[in-house]
Amino acid sequence: MGKIQPRGSGHCCGKDLYNIGNELCCRNKIFHSDGFLQCCGGSTYNVSHQECCQGNGASKAIPKEAEMLCCRGVVHNINNVPNSRCCGNQTYSPLTNLCCNNDVIIKKDSTNHTICCGREAISFHSCERDSGNFCGREAFHIKRDLCCNNKLHKNAKKRGKRCCLPGTDKFDPRSEICAFGMVKTIAVTNNRPSSPIPGPQRRELRPTQIATGICSICSDAWTNRDVRRRILDKSLDICRENGYLLTVKHFEVSEIANKTWMDVTMKRNIFKTNANKTDIILELPCKCSSLKKQSRKRILLLTDLKFQNPPKSFHLGDSDAIVPRRKKILNMIRERFRNCDNYIVRKLRKIVFEDRIKKIISESKNKA
């Protein structure tokens, strides 16, 4: 039976009254609110550090973290799968798969496979770019529209837009850059044309201009012999907290900015015993087309940056150094690292710690 309450005494929440000033009514349940809570199904979540994952009649509060992805009410941990996206209630990587009709995940056979063909889900298959007139289930005009990983952008190609692969977004190469599926706007200065024409118009910096600092990797002088000489004469500072062994998977050079992105896999830290294999993106402050020869090769990054629980990308500067991963170079760096201040401090801390442990053990034996 319902209850009769005086007018103006509150608002109904099921059979009870609640105060909208400091309470919430979520599916006929009353919760105290401090101003940060919102309803999430029959419960609440804190909007400052949580989000509500809803779908298929279920609701759940989850942390606002880059490692969590909500797909139609299903929570996925994507910590080890960069650039993950939803396809129905599943996740997929646009680097290796396509999502058709927001429901079916199929594997790419080639990097050129960017659209799904067919009208029925059971007959969807990857097909060569521009080989069909369907983007997923939507018809599109090849000369006017843009189909980016099964997402249709009407009249985008006509306006000069391009796909930002391996994602689904479009970008304008005259004012934006695409780096591994992420679109970034380039600030336009008075010295730069308001609408630069896309394409390789600017000549690469000469090796003499980029032979020092982090951009020395772009120079013809970046050879095993040159790096060993710089280590010996101490013009290359190897005294860094970390020495990461990296494998270069892919690189991308900006068309309108002095930037290069490297997609790498971090294997381990030569200065520490723990191993934490992870995929990251490094941004260099220079245009470096010569990196093409480094694709699928192994390099060493000397840096004070920490890649523990890292974000997706890191900006490198002249305080960092990239050298070829060669046995002689690694041995030289390990040997000279012993004279670095941070190594000496680390050893002193270890000695002090071991002395404390020995003292504690000795005192416990005397008490016994």
C-alpha positions in Angstrom: 0.0 0.0 0.0 1.2 3.5 -0.7 1.7 6.2 2.0 0.2 9.6 2.1 2.7 12.4 3.0 2.2 16.1 3.5 2.7 18.2 0.4 6.1 19.7 0.2 7.7 17.3 2.7 9.9 15.7 0.0 9.8 13.6 -3.1 8.7 10.0 -3.5 11.2 7.2 -3.9 9.2 4.0 -4.2 7.2 4.0 -0.9 9.4 6.5 0.9 10.3 10.1 0.8 13.8 11.5 0.1 15.4 15.0 0.2 16.7 15.9 -3.3 19.2 18.3 -1.6 21.3 15.6 -0.1 19.9 12.3 -1.2 19.5 10.2 -4.4 16.8 7.9 -5.5 18.2 5.0 -7.6 15.6 2.5 -8.7 13.5 3.1 -5.6 16.5 3.0 -3.2 17.6 6.0 -1.3 21.3 6.9 -0.9 23.0 9.8 0.9 24.7 12.1 -1.6 27.7 14.4 -1.0 27.4 16.1 -4.4 29.8 13.7 -6.2 27.5 10.7 -6.4 25.2 9.7 -9.3 22.9 6.8 -9.9 24.4 3.7 -11.6 21.5 1.2 -11.9 20.3 0.4 -8.4 23.5 1.7 -6.8 25.7 4.9 -6.9 29.1 5.9 -8.2 31.5 8.8 -7.5 31.9 10.9 -10.7 35.3 12.2 -9.6 37.1 8.9 -9.9 34.5 6.3 -11.2 32.3 5.8 -14.2 29.1 3.8 -14.7 29.3 0.8 -17.0 25.8 -0.1 -18.3 24.5 -2.6 -20.8 22.3 -5.6 -21.1 20.3 -4.6 -18.1 23.4 -4.6 -15.8 25.1 -1.6 -14.2 28.5 -1.5 -12.4 30.7 1.3 -11.1 34.3 1.0 -12.3 37.5 3.1 -11.7 38.3 5.8 -14.3 41.5 4.1 -15.5 43.1 3.8 -18.9 43.4 0.0 -18.3 39.6 -0.4 -18.0 37.1 -0.4 -21.0 33.4 -0.8 -20.7 31.7 -2.5 -23.7 27.9 -2.8 -23.4 28.0 -3.5 -19.6 31.1 -5.8 -19.8 34.3 -4.6 -18.1 37.6 -5.5 -19.8 41.2 -5.1 -18.6 43.1 -3.7 -21.6 46.4 -3.0 -19.9 48.4 -5.2 -22.3 46.4 -4.4 -25.4 47.1 -0.8 -26.6 44.5 1.1 -28.6 41.7 -1.4 -27.7 38.2 -0.6 -28.8 34.7 -2.0 -28.3 33.0 -4.3 -30.7 29.7 -5.1 -29.2 30.5 -6.4 -25.7 34.0 -7.6 -26.8 37.3 -5.7 -27.3 39.5 -5.8 -30.3 42.7 -4.2 -31.6 42.3 -2.2 -34.8 45.9 -3.0 -35.5 45.1 -6.6 -36.2 41.3 -6.9 -36.5 38.2 -5.3 -37.9 34.8 -4.8 -36.2 31.9 -5.4 -38.6 28.4 -4.2 -37.8 29.6 -3.4 -34.2 29.2 -7.1 -33.5 31.6 -9.4 -35.5 35.4 -9.3 -35.1 37.4 -10.6 -38.0 41.2 -10.8 -38.4 43.0 -8.6 -41.0 45.1 -10.4 -43.5 46.9 -7.2 -44.6 47.4 -3.7 -43.4 45.4 -2.5 -46.4 42.3 -4.2 -45.1 40.3 -1.3 -43.6 36.6 -2.1 -44.4 34.1 -4.9 -44.2 32.3 -6.1 -47.3 28.8 -7.6 -47.5 25.4 -7.1 -46.1 25.1 -10.0 -43.7 27.3 -10.6 -40.6 28.0 -14.2 -41.6 29.4 -13.1 -44.9 31.6 -10.2 -43.7 35.2 -10.4 -44.7 38.1 -8.0 -44.9 38.7 -6.6 -48.4 41.2 -4.4 -50.1 40.8 -0.6 -49.6 38.5 0.9 -52.3 37.5 -2.5 -53.5 33.8 -2.2 -52.5 31.1 0.4 -51.9 30.1 -0.6 -48.4 31.6 0.6 -45.1 30.4 -2.0 -42.8 26.7 -2.1 -43.7 26.5 1.5 -44.9 26.9 2.3 -48.6 29.5 5.0 -49.3 30.9 6.9 -52.3 34.5 6.0 -52.8 35.5 9.4 -54.2 33.6 11.5 -51.7 33.4 9.6 -48.4 36.0 8.1 -46.1 35.8 4.7 -44.5 38.2 4.3 -41.6 38.2 0.8 -40.0 34.5 0.3 -40.7 33.5 3.9 -39.6 32.0 6.0 -42.3 32.8 9.8 -42.6 30.5 11.4 -45.2 32.2 13.8 -47.7 35.5 13.6 -45.7 37.6 12.6 -48.6 36.1 15.4 -50.7 37.3 17.9 -48.0 40.8 16.5 -48.0 40.5 14.4 -44.8 42.4 11.2 -44.3 42.0 8.1 -42.0 44.1 8.1 -38.8 45.0 4.5 -38.8 44.9 2.1 -37.1 41.9 3.9 -35.5 38.6 5.0 -36.8 39.0 8.8 -36.7 39.6 11.2 -39.6 42.1 14.0 -39.6 43.0 17.1 -41.7 46.7 16.8 -42.7 46.8 20.6 -43.2 46.2 21.3 -39.5 46.4 18.0 -37.7 48.7 15.0 -37.3 48.0 11.4 -36.8 50.1 9.3 -34.5 49.1 5.6 -34.1 45.4 6.3 -34.2 45.5 9.5 -32.1 44.7 12.9 -33.8 46.6 16.0 -32.5 46.1 19.6 -33.5 49.1 21.5 -34.6 49.4 25.1 -33.4 49.6 27.5 -36.3 52.2 30.3 -35.9 52.5 33.6 -37.9 55.5 32.2 -39.6 53.7 29.2 -40.9 51.1 29.2 -43.8 47.5 28.9 -42.5 46.8 26.0 -44.8 50.0 24.1 -45.5 49.8 21.7 -48.4 50.2 18.1 -47.2 53.1 16.1 -48.4 56.9 16.0 -48.0 57.6 19.7 -48.9 60.2 20.5 -46.2 63.6 19.0 -46.7 65.0 16.9 -43.9 67.4 18.6 -41.5 71.0 18.0 -42.4 73.0 15.5 -40.4 75.3 18.3 -39.1 72.2 20.0 -37.6 71.0 16.9 -35.7 74.2 15.1 -34.9 73.9 15.9 -31.2 71.3 15.2 -28.5 68.4 12.8 -28.8 68.0 13.6 -32.6 71.5 12.2 -33.3 69.7 9.0 -34.1 68.5 10.7 -37.3 72.1 11.5 -38.4 74.4 9.6 -40.7 76.9 9.9 -37.9 74.8 7.5 -35.7 77.1 4.5 -36.2 78.5 1.9 -33.8 82.0 3.4 -34.1 80.8 7.0 -33.6 78.8 6.0 -30.5 81.8 4.1 -29.0 84.0 7.2 -29.6 81.5 9.5 -27.9 81.3 7.1 -24.9 85.1 7.1 -24.5 85.5 10.9 -24.7 82.4 11.3 -22.4 80.6 13.5 -24.9 77.8 11.0 -24.5 76.5 11.0 -20.9 75.5 7.5 -20.0 74.8 8.2 -16.3 71.1 7.7 -16.4 68.8 5.9 -14.0 67.5 3.5 -16.6 68.8 1.7 -19.7 65.9 0.2 -21.6 66.4 -2.5 -24.3 63.9 -1.7 -27.0 62.7 -3.3 -30.2 61.4 -0.9 -32.9 58.2 -2.1 -34.4 57.1 0.9 -36.4 57.7 4.6 -36.8 55.8 7.5 -38.2 57.1 10.9 -39.3 54.9 14.0 -39.1 54.1 15.8 -42.3 53.9 19.3 -40.9 55.8 19.3 -37.5 59.3 18.4 -36.4 58.1 15.2 -34.7 58.7 11.4 -35.1 56.9 8.7 -33.3 58.4 5.3 -32.6 56.3 2.3 -31.6 58.5 0.1 -29.5 58.5 -2.9 -27.2 60.5 -2.5 -24.0 62.2 -5.7 -23.1 64.1 -5.0 -19.9 66.3 -2.5 -18.0 70.0 -3.3 -18.1 70.7 -1.4 -14.9 68.1 -3.4 -12.9 67.2 -7.0 -12.5 63.5 -6.8 -12.8 61.9 -7.3 -16.3 58.7 -5.7 -17.4 57.9 -6.2 -21.0 55.5 -3.6 -22.4 54.6 -1.7 -25.6 55.0 2.1 -25.6 55.2 5.1 -28.0 58.2 7.4 -27.9 58.0 10.9 -29.4 61.2 12.5 -30.8 61.4 16.3 -31.3 62.7 16.0 -34.9 61.7 14.6 -38.4 63.6 11.4 -38.8 62.9 9.5 -42.0 66.2 7.7 -41.6 64.6 5.6 -38.8 63.2 3.4 -41.5 66.3 1.3 -41.4 65.8 0.8 -37.7 62.4 -0.9 -38.1 62.4 -4.3 -36.3 65.9 -3.6 -34.9 67.0 -3.4 -31.3 68.2 -0.2 -29.6 69.1 1.0 -26.1 67.5 4.0 -24.6 69.3 5.8 -21.7 66.9 7.9 -19.7 65.7 9.0 -16.3 62.1 8.3 -17.3 60.5 5.4 -15.5 58.4 2.9 -17.6 56.7 1.3 -14.6 52.9 1.3 -15.1 53.5 3.7 -18.0 51.1 5.9 -19.9 50.8 5.2 -23.6 53.4 7.6 -24.8 56.6 9.5 -23.7 58.3 12.6 -24.9 62.1 12.3 -25.3 64.5 15.2 -25.0 68.2 15.9 -25.2 68.7 14.6 -21.6 67.9 11.2 -23.1 70.1 9.1 -25.5 69.4 6.3 -28.0 72.3 4.1 -29.0 72.6 0.9 -31.1 72.2 -2.3 -29.2 75.6 -3.9 -29.8 77.6 -6.1 -27.4 80.6 -3.8 -27.3 78.5 -0.7 -26.7 76.5 -2.5 -23.9 79.7 -3.7 -22.2 81.2 -0.2 -22.4 78.1 1.4 -20.9 77.9 -1.2 -18.1 81.5 -0.7 -17.2 81.4 3.1 -17.1 78.1 3.1 -15.3 80.0 1.9 -12.2 81.6 5.3 -12.0 78.3 7.2 -12.2 77.0 8.9 -9.0 73.6 7.2 -9.1 75.4 3.8 -9.2 77.6 4.6 -6.3 74.7 5.9 -4.3 72.7 2.8 -5.1 75.7 0.6 -3.9 76.0 2.6 -0.7 72.3 2.1 0.0 72.6 -1.6 -0.6 75.6 -1.8 1.8 73.8 0.2 4.5 70.7 -2.0 4.1 72.7 -5.2 4.4 74.5 -3.8 7.5 71.2 -3.1 9.1 69.9 -6.6 8.3 73.1 -8.1 9.8 72.7 -5.9 13.0 69.0 -7.0 13.4 69.9 -10.7 13.0 72.8 -10.3 15.5 70.6 -8.6 18.1 67.9 -11.2 17.8 70.4 -14.0 18.3 71.8 -12.3 21.4 68.3 -11.9 22.9 67.7 -15.6 22.2 
